[in-house]
Structures are given as C-alpha cells and as structure tokens.
Amino acid sequence: MTLMIAHGTFEGRMSVNEHQIVSSRDPASRHLDVSVITVSDTRTPETDRGGDLLQELVEAAGHRAVRRCIVSDDSIAIDAGIRESIAEPSIRAVLLTGGTGISPRDGTIEVVRRHLRVEIPGYGELVRRLGFDQVGTAAILGRAVGGVVHRESSRGGPVLVFTMPGSVQAVESAMTDVVIPILPHAAWEVLKGMDDSSVTGS
C-alpha cells in the first residue's frame, strides 16, 4: 500500500483519516526542522513571550526549532528572515508571529504572500474563528495566512509557512488547535505531491 501511495496510484481513494495515518508514520514528516520568526519593533530575546511559546509548543510536539530570530516590522526585514529560513535545506516549515494587524507597520501578510506558490485559505479562516471565541469581533482585525513556498527537491523541497498574531493567547490557540495537528500531514502532502509530479511528468 505504501508503494502504491508513493506513486500516486490510489491517492484519490484515500480518506483524510488514511492520509493522516500514513503521514504520522513518516519520520520525515513527524519530526520537522522549523524556523520561528517574531516580527516586532519592540520585542527582544528577553521579552519575546510569543516566540518563546511558539518554540516551546513546536518542540513539545516533537519538532525542532533549528532557527529563531526577531525581525523588525518592516517588509525588507521580514523578507530577509523568510529568505534566510528557506535557504536552509533542512527547514520544512516557517512559523511567524506578529505584524499581522491592519496598522501601517503591519506588513507580514503582504510579504509572506509574495513567497507563496499555494495559499491555504482555510488556515486564516480557522484562526479568525478561534479568535472570535476569545475576543469577539475584534478578531477580524488580526490577519493570518498559511501556504506553501516552492523549493526544488535538491534544496530540501517545499516549505510550509504559517503566520499568526503576536499575542501569546493567539499563538497558543493557532498552534495548539491548528498548526500542530496539521503540520505532519501537510508536510507529507507537499512532498508527496512533488514525488507524484516527478513520476507522472505533470
């Protein structure tokens, strides 16, 4: 069955639960190298509580935060942080916290979108739904985007990117209820798709 899945033979017949089971058994997807980026004009390594929690949750789930940095809420700095992360072949996911609001200095979403080959609209929808349960209609002021950055297989393959607001509460809900549960499955999916393309020539 595993061989058939790798060649995409029965991919269309697999249920979501079967996909999750297969991905959870894949060591390359179960334990990911992750980059953590805090976007803030004021946070320091000593005061970056959101970044601390993000790293803690990543590692508690069995992944590795192999890179972590704080960048200013500036498009050039954010772009550099993302580029430096995806330049490291081992990194399979980039998680950003901060810079997702609607003030003139909040530029994370726009920069991330420029890098995405595929966007995952449901991620932002779900994060906002969780935010509504916590803060009501103010949740619409906090934006979130998730997706896939293309990277050649020789450079490590595709990279998942998820953004979340800068508050500790938002980081906890986004990571616990959305990112951590889906990360192995999503990481397996993007690599499997690359394998299918190479086999079918599409």
C-alpha positions in Angstrom: 0.0 0.0 0.0 2.8 2.4 0.9 4.4 1.8 -2.5 1.2 2.5 -4.3 0.7 5.7 -2.4 4.2 6.9 -3.2 3.4 6.5 -6.9 0.0 8.2 -6.6 -1.9 5.1 -7.7 -4.6 5.2 -5.1 -4.2 8.7 -3.7 -7.7 9.7 -4.9 -9.3 6.8 -3.0 -7.6 7.6 0.4 -9.7 9.2 3.1 -8.5 12.1 5.2 -8.0 9.7 8.1 -5.9 7.4 6.0 -3.7 10.3 4.8 -3.2 11.4 8.4 -2.3 7.8 9.5 0.3 7.5 6.7 1.8 10.9 7.3 2.1 10.2 11.1 4.2 7.1 10.3 6.6 9.1 8.1 9.7 10.0 10.2 10.5 12.9 7.8 7.1 14.5 8.5 6.7 13.5 12.1 9.8 15.4 13.2 10.3 18.6 11.2 13.0 21.3 11.4 11.2 24.6 11.9 12.2 28.3 11.7 10.5 30.6 14.2 10.3 34.3 13.3 9.0 37.0 15.6 8.0 40.2 13.8 8.2 43.2 16.2 9.7 46.6 16.6 9.8 46.3 20.3 10.4 42.7 21.3 13.8 41.5 22.5 15.1 38.0 23.2 14.2 38.6 26.8 10.7 39.9 26.2 9.6 37.7 23.2 7.0 35.7 25.1 5.1 34.8 21.9 8.2 33.4 20.3 9.1 31.6 23.4 5.7 29.9 23.5 5.8 29.1 19.8 9.2 27.4 20.2 8.0 25.5 23.3 4.9 24.2 21.5 6.9 23.2 18.4 9.4 21.2 20.4 6.7 19.7 22.7 5.2 18.3 19.5 8.4 16.5 18.6 9.7 19.0 16.0 12.9 21.1 16.2 13.1 24.9 16.2 16.5 25.0 14.5 16.3 28.7 13.7 14.8 31.5 15.6 15.0 35.3 15.1 13.3 38.6 15.8 12.9 41.0 12.8 11.5 44.5 12.7 8.0 45.1 11.3 9.5 46.2 8.0 9.0 44.5 4.7 12.7 44.2 3.9 13.5 42.7 7.3 10.6 40.3 7.1 11.5 39.2 3.6 15.1 38.6 4.7 14.0 36.5 7.6 11.9 34.3 5.3 14.6 34.0 2.7 17.3 33.1 5.2 15.0 30.4 6.6 14.1 28.8 3.3 17.7 28.9 2.3 18.4 26.2 4.9 17.6 22.9 3.2 16.6 21.1 6.5 13.9 23.6 7.3 10.4 22.3 6.4 8.2 25.0 8.0 8.5 28.7 8.8 6.2 30.0 11.6 5.8 33.7 12.0 4.2 35.6 14.9 3.4 39.3 14.8 2.9 42.0 12.2 -0.5 40.7 11.1 -2.7 43.6 12.1 -4.0 46.5 10.0 -1.7 49.3 11.2 0.6 50.9 8.6 3.6 49.0 10.1 1.9 45.6 9.9 3.4 44.0 6.8 3.9 40.3 7.5 0.9 39.1 5.4 1.9 41.0 2.3 5.5 39.8 2.4 4.5 36.2 3.0 2.0 36.1 0.2 4.7 37.2 -2.3 6.6 33.9 -1.5 3.7 31.5 -1.7 3.1 29.2 -4.6 0.0 27.8 -2.9 -2.2 29.6 -0.3 -4.3 27.7 2.3 -7.3 29.9 2.8 -8.8 27.7 5.5 -5.9 28.4 7.8 -6.8 32.1 8.1 -10.5 31.3 8.4 -10.0 28.9 11.3 -7.5 31.2 13.1 -10.0 34.0 12.9 -12.8 31.7 14.1 -10.7 30.8 17.2 -10.0 34.5 17.7 -13.7 35.3 17.7 -14.3 32.9 20.5 -11.6 34.7 22.5 -12.0 38.4 21.7 -15.3 38.7 19.7 -15.5 40.8 16.5 -12.0 42.3 17.1 -10.7 39.0 15.7 -11.3 40.3 12.1 -8.5 42.9 12.7 -6.0 40.1 13.1 -5.0 38.6 9.8 -3.4 35.2 9.2 -2.2 33.3 6.1 -0.8 29.9 5.5 0.6 28.3 2.4 3.5 26.5 0.6 6.7 28.1 -0.7 8.1 26.3 -3.7 11.7 25.0 -3.3 13.4 22.5 -5.5 13.8 19.0 -4.1 17.6 19.4 -4.4 17.3 22.3 -1.9 15.0 20.5 0.5 11.7 20.5 -1.2 8.6 22.7 -0.5 8.3 24.8 2.7 5.2 25.3 4.7 4.6 28.9 6.1 2.1 29.9 8.8 1.6 33.3 10.3 -0.2 34.2 13.5 -0.8 37.3 15.6 1.7 38.5 18.1 -0.3 37.9 21.3 0.6 34.9 23.5 -3.1 33.9 23.5 -3.3 34.0 19.7 -0.1 32.0 19.4 -1.3 29.3 21.8 -4.7 28.9 20.0 -3.3 28.9 16.5 -0.5 26.5 17.3 -2.5 24.1 19.6 -5.7 24.0 17.6 -4.5 24.4 14.0 -0.8 24.2 13.2 0.5 21.4 15.4 -2.3 19.0 14.5 -2.0 19.6 10.7 1.8 20.0 10.4 2.9 16.4 9.8 0.0 15.8 7.4 0.7 19.0 5.4 4.4 18.3 5.3 3.8 14.8 4.0 1.3 16.1 1.4 3.6 18.7 -0.2 6.5 16.2 -0.6 4.2 13.5 -1.8 2.9 15.9 -4.5 6.4 16.6 -5.6 7.1 12.9 -5.9 3.9 12.4 -7.9 4.8 15.1 -10.3 8.2 13.6 -10.9 6.7 10.2 -11.6 3.8 11.3 -13.8 5.7 14.1 -15.6 2.9 16.5 -14.9 
